[in-house]
Amino acid sequence: MSSIVVISDSHGSIENLSLFTARLGQPDALWHLGDCTEDAPRLAQRLNCGFVSVRGNCDPFSSQPLMQVIDWHRKRFLLLHGHTVGGRLNLYYLAKEHGCDVVLFGHSHVPSMERQDDVLLINPGSLSRPRTSKGPSLAVLTLNDQDLDAKLLFSV
């Protein structure tokens, strides 16, 4: 079994990670979806795991890619911030173009999880500047063979 913590829009503030650490266990990786990609190594250090990041609209000087495709436990993930793609339908088509099962995106600071046909679209929300009454949020992916369990976690 493998677990991945997915975070977006940390905007230089990683203190809220402490609201979640007791519920995260020991993840295998942290995936940061942009807007302060420099937070990714600090967050990963706190979780004692490796990390991957993509740049967002607030990362103009980052050397990270705009998008990454990652194969993990027989699933294919598309990671991007989302600011260059207009709407969920376009995210779906981009996933299909790259043969991905899951799209992980941020930008809106609003957490969401929905399935569109055979593609799962997940926005973990924002770790530091949430736009929801449930407070800061992140996503946790748990993979076991071919099964994927995805959850949104909220601080409130």
Contacts in CASP RR format, 6 or more apart in sequence:
PFRMAT RR
TARGET T0000
AUTHOR 0000-0000-0000
METHOD contacts of the structure
MODEL  1
MSSIVVISDSHGSIENLSLFTARLGQPDALWHLGDCTEDAPRLAQRLNCG
FVSVRGNCDPFSSQPLMQVIDWHRKRFLLLHGHTVGGRLNLYYLAKEHGC
DVVLFGHSHVPSMERQDDVLLINPGSLSRPRTSKGPSLAVLTLNDQDLDA
KLLFSV
1 142 0 8 1.000
1 143 0 8 1.000
1 144 0 8 1.000
2 28 0 8 1.000
2 72 0 8 1.000
2 73 0 8 1.000
2 142 0 8 1.000
2 143 0 8 1.000
2 144 0 8 1.000
3 24 0 8 1.000
3 25 0 8 1.000
3 26 0 8 1.000
3 27 0 8 1.000
3 28 0 8 1.000
3 140 0 8 1.000
3 141 0 8 1.000
3 142 0 8 1.000
3 143 0 8 1.000
4 27 0 8 1.000
4 28 0 8 1.000
4 29 0 8 1.000
4 30 0 8 1.000
4 31 0 8 1.000
4 72 0 8 1.000
4 140 0 8 1.000
4 141 0 8 1.000
4 143 0 8 1.000
5 24 0 8 1.000
5 27 0 8 1.000
5 29 0 8 1.000
5 30 0 8 1.000
5 31 0 8 1.000
5 47 0 8 1.000
5 49 0 8 1.000
5 138 0 8 1.000
5 139 0 8 1.000
5 140 0 8 1.000
6 30 0 8 1.000
6 31 0 8 1.000
6 33 0 8 1.000
6 104 0 8 1.000
6 122 0 8 1.000
6 124 0 8 1.000
6 138 0 8 1.000
6 139 0 8 1.000
6 140 0 8 1.000
6 141 0 8 1.000
7 17 0 8 1.000
7 30 0 8 1.000
7 31 0 8 1.000
7 32 0 8 1.000
7 33 0 8 1.000
7 43 0 8 1.000
7 124 0 8 1.000
7 127 0 8 1.000
7 138 0 8 1.000
7 139 0 8 1.000
8 32 0 8 1.000
8 33 0 8 1.000
8 34 0 8 1.000
8 35 0 8 1.000
8 81 0 8 1.000
8 105 0 8 1.000
8 106 0 8 1.000
8 107 0 8 1.000
8 123 0 8 1.000
8 124 0 8 1.000
8 125 0 8 1.000
8 126 0 8 1.000
8 127 0 8 1.000
9 33 0 8 1.000
9 34 0 8 1.000
9 35 0 8 1.000
9 36 0 8 1.000
9 106 0 8 1.000
9 107 0 8 1.000
9 109 0 8 1.000
9 125 0 8 1.000
9 126 0 8 1.000
9 127 0 8 1.000
9 128 0 8 1.000
9 129 0 8 1.000
10 32 0 8 1.000
10 34 0 8 1.000
10 35 0 8 1.000
10 36 0 8 1.000
10 39 0 8 1.000
10 43 0 8 1.000
10 126 0 8 1.000
10 127 0 8 1.000
10 128 0 8 1.000
11 35 0 8 1.000
11 36 0 8 1.000
11 39 0 8 1.000
11 58 0 8 1.000
11 126 0 8 1.000
11 128 0 8 1.000
11 129 0 8 1.000
12 36 0 8 1.000
12 38 0 8 1.000
12 39 0 8 1.000
12 128 0 8 1.000
13 39 0 8 1.000
13 127 0 8 1.000
13 128 0 8 1.000
13 129 0 8 1.000
14 39 0 8 1.000
14 42 0 8 1.000
14 43 0 8 1.000
14 46 0 8 1.000
14 127 0 8 1.000
14 128 0 8 1.000
16 127 0 8 1.000
16 128 0 8 1.000
16 136 0 8 1.000
16 155 0 8 1.000
17 43 0 8 1.000
17 46 0 8 1.000
17 47 0 8 1.000
17 127 0 8 1.000
19 136 0 8 1.000
19 155 0 8 1.000
20 138 0 8 1.000
20 153 0 8 1.000
20 155 0 8 1.000
21 46 0 8 1.000
21 47 0 8 1.000
23 153 0 8 1.000
24 47 0 8 1.000
24 140 0 8 1.000
26 47 0 8 1.000
26 48 0 8 1.000
26 49 0 8 1.000
27 47 0 8 1.000
27 49 0 8 1.000
27 140 0 8 1.000
28 49 0 8 1.000
28 50 0 8 1.000
29 44 0 8 1.000
29 49 0 8 1.000
29 50 0 8 1.000
29 51 0 8 1.000
29 52 0 8 1.000
30 40 0 8 1.000
30 43 0 8 1.000
30 44 0 8 1.000
30 47 0 8 1.000
30 49 0 8 1.000
30 50 0 8 1.000
30 51 0 8 1.000
30 52 0 8 1.000
31 51 0 8 1.000
31 52 0 8 1.000
31 53 0 8 1.000
31 70 0 8 1.000
31 77 0 8 1.000
31 79 0 8 1.000
31 104 0 8 1.000
32 39 0 8 1.000
32 40 0 8 1.000
32 43 0 8 1.000
32 51 0 8 1.000
32 52 0 8 1.000
32 53 0 8 1.000
32 54 0 8 1.000
33 53 0 8 1.000
33 54 0 8 1.000
33 56 0 8 1.000
33 79 0 8 1.000
33 80 0 8 1.000
33 81 0 8 1.000
33 104 0 8 1.000
33 105 0 8 1.000
33 106 0 8 1.000
33 124 0 8 1.000
34 53 0 8 1.000
34 54 0 8 1.000
34 55 0 8 1.000
34 56 0 8 1.000
34 58 0 8 1.000
34 59 0 8 1.000
34 64 0 8 1.000
34 81 0 8 1.000
34 106 0 8 1.000
35 56 0 8 1.000
35 57 0 8 1.000
35 58 0 8 1.000
35 59 0 8 1.000
35 81 0 8 1.000
35 106 0 8 1.000
35 107 0 8 1.000
36 58 0 8 1.000
36 59 0 8 1.000
37 53 0 8 1.000
37 54 0 8 1.000
37 55 0 8 1.000
37 56 0 8 1.000
37 59 0 8 1.000
37 62 0 8 1.000
37 64 0 8 1.000
38 62 0 8 1.000
40 51 0 8 1.000
40 52 0 8 1.000
40 53 0 8 1.000
41 51 0 8 1.000
43 51 0 8 1.000
44 50 0 8 1.000
44 51 0 8 1.000
52 68 0 8 1.000
52 70 0 8 1.000
52 79 0 8 1.000
53 64 0 8 1.000
54 64 0 8 1.000
54 65 0 8 1.000
54 66 0 8 1.000
54 67 0 8 1.000
54 68 0 8 1.000
54 79 0 8 1.000
54 80 0 8 1.000
54 81 0 8 1.000
55 62 0 8 1.000
55 64 0 8 1.000
55 65 0 8 1.000
55 66 0 8 1.000
55 81 0 8 1.000
56 62 0 8 1.000
56 66 0 8 1.000
56 81 0 8 1.000
56 82 0 8 1.000
56 83 0 8 1.000
56 107 0 8 1.000
57 81 0 8 1.000
57 83 0 8 1.000
57 107 0 8 1.000
66 80 0 8 1.000
66 81 0 8 1.000
66 84 0 8 1.000
67 78 0 8 1.000
67 79 0 8 1.000
67 80 0 8 1.000
68 78 0 8 1.000
68 79 0 8 1.000
68 80 0 8 1.000
69 76 0 8 1.000
69 77 0 8 1.000
69 78 0 8 1.000
69 79 0 8 1.000
69 98 0 8 1.000
69 100 0 8 1.000
70 76 0 8 1.000
70 77 0 8 1.000
70 79 0 8 1.000
71 77 0 8 1.000
72 143 0 8 1.000
73 143 0 8 1.000
73 144 0 8 1.000
73 145 0 8 1.000
73 146 0 8 1.000
74 145 0 8 1.000
74 146 0 8 1.000
75 101 0 8 1.000
75 102 0 8 1.000
75 143 0 8 1.000
75 146 0 8 1.000
75 148 0 8 1.000
76 98 0 8 1.000
76 99 0 8 1.000
76 100 0 8 1.000
76 101 0 8 1.000
76 102 0 8 1.000
77 100 0 8 1.000
77 101 0 8 1.000
77 102 0 8 1.000
77 103 0 8 1.000
77 104 0 8 1.000
78 91 0 8 1.000
78 94 0 8 1.000
78 95 0 8 1.000
78 98 0 8 1.000
78 100 0 8 1.000
78 102 0 8 1.000
78 103 0 8 1.000
78 104 0 8 1.000
79 104 0 8 1.000
79 105 0 8 1.000
80 94 0 8 1.000
80 103 0 8 1.000
80 104 0 8 1.000
80 105 0 8 1.000
81 105 0 8 1.000
81 106 0 8 1.000
81 107 0 8 1.000
82 91 0 8 1.000
82 105 0 8 1.000
82 106 0 8 1.000
82 107 0 8 1.000
83 107 0 8 1.000
85 91 0 8 1.000
85 94 0 8 1.000
85 105 0 8 1.000
88 114 0 8 1.000
88 116 0 8 1.000
88 121 0 8 1.000
89 116 0 8 1.000
91 103 0 8 1.000
91 105 0 8 1.000
91 121 0 8 1.000
92 103 0 8 1.000
92 116 0 8 1.000
92 117 0 8 1.000
92 119 0 8 1.000
92 121 0 8 1.000
94 100 0 8 1.000
94 103 0 8 1.000
95 101 0 8 1.000
95 102 0 8 1.000
95 103 0 8 1.000
95 119 0 8 1.000
95 121 0 8 1.000
96 119 0 8 1.000
100 119 0 8 1.000
101 118 0 8 1.000
101 119 0 8 1.000
101 120 0 8 1.000
101 148 0 8 1.000
102 119 0 8 1.000
102 120 0 8 1.000
102 121 0 8 1.000
102 122 0 8 1.000
102 141 0 8 1.000
102 148 0 8 1.000
102 150 0 8 1.000
103 119 0 8 1.000
103 120 0 8 1.000
103 121 0 8 1.000
103 122 0 8 1.000
104 122 0 8 1.000
104 123 0 8 1.000
104 124 0 8 1.000
104 139 0 8 1.000
105 121 0 8 1.000
105 122 0 8 1.000
105 123 0 8 1.000
106 123 0 8 1.000
106 124 0 8 1.000
106 125 0 8 1.000
107 123 0 8 1.000
108 123 0 8 1.000
108 125 0 8 1.000
108 131 0 8 1.000
109 125 0 8 1.000
109 126 0 8 1.000
109 129 0 8 1.000
109 130 0 8 1.000
109 131 0 8 1.000
109 132 0 8 1.000
110 123 0 8 1.000
110 125 0 8 1.000
110 131 0 8 1.000
110 132 0 8 1.000
111 123 0 8 1.000
111 124 0 8 1.000
111 125 0 8 1.000
111 130 0 8 1.000
111 132 0 8 1.000
111 134 0 8 1.000
111 137 0 8 1.000
111 139 0 8 1.000
111 152 0 8 1.000
111 154 0 8 1.000
112 121 0 8 1.000
112 122 0 8 1.000
112 123 0 8 1.000
112 125 0 8 1.000
112 152 0 8 1.000
113 120 0 8 1.000
113 121 0 8 1.000
113 122 0 8 1.000
113 123 0 8 1.000
113 139 0 8 1.000
113 150 0 8 1.000
113 152 0 8 1.000
114 120 0 8 1.000
114 121 0 8 1.000
115 121 0 8 1.000
120 148 0 8 1.000
120 150 0 8 1.000
122 139 0 8 1.000
122 150 0 8 1.000
122 152 0 8 1.000
124 137 0 8 1.000
124 138 0 8 1.000
124 139 0 8 1.000
124 152 0 8 1.000
125 131 0 8 1.000
125 132 0 8 1.000
125 137 0 8 1.000
125 138 0 8 1.000
125 152 0 8 1.000
126 136 0 8 1.000
126 137 0 8 1.000
127 136 0 8 1.000
127 137 0 8 1.000
127 138 0 8 1.000
128 136 0 8 1.000
130 136 0 8 1.000
130 137 0 8 1.000
132 154 0 8 1.000
133 156 0 8 1.000
134 154 0 8 1.000
134 155 0 8 1.000
134 156 0 8 1.000
135 154 0 8 1.000
135 155 0 8 1.000
135 156 0 8 1.000
136 154 0 8 1.000
136 155 0 8 1.000
137 152 0 8 1.000
137 153 0 8 1.000
137 154 0 8 1.000
137 155 0 8 1.000
138 152 0 8 1.000
138 153 0 8 1.000
139 150 0 8 1.000
139 151 0 8 1.000
139 152 0 8 1.000
139 153 0 8 1.000
140 150 0 8 1.000
140 151 0 8 1.000
140 153 0 8 1.000
141 148 0 8 1.000
141 149 0 8 1.000
141 150 0 8 1.000
142 148 0 8 1.000
142 149 0 8 1.000
142 150 0 8 1.000
142 151 0 8 1.000
143 149 0 8 1.000
END
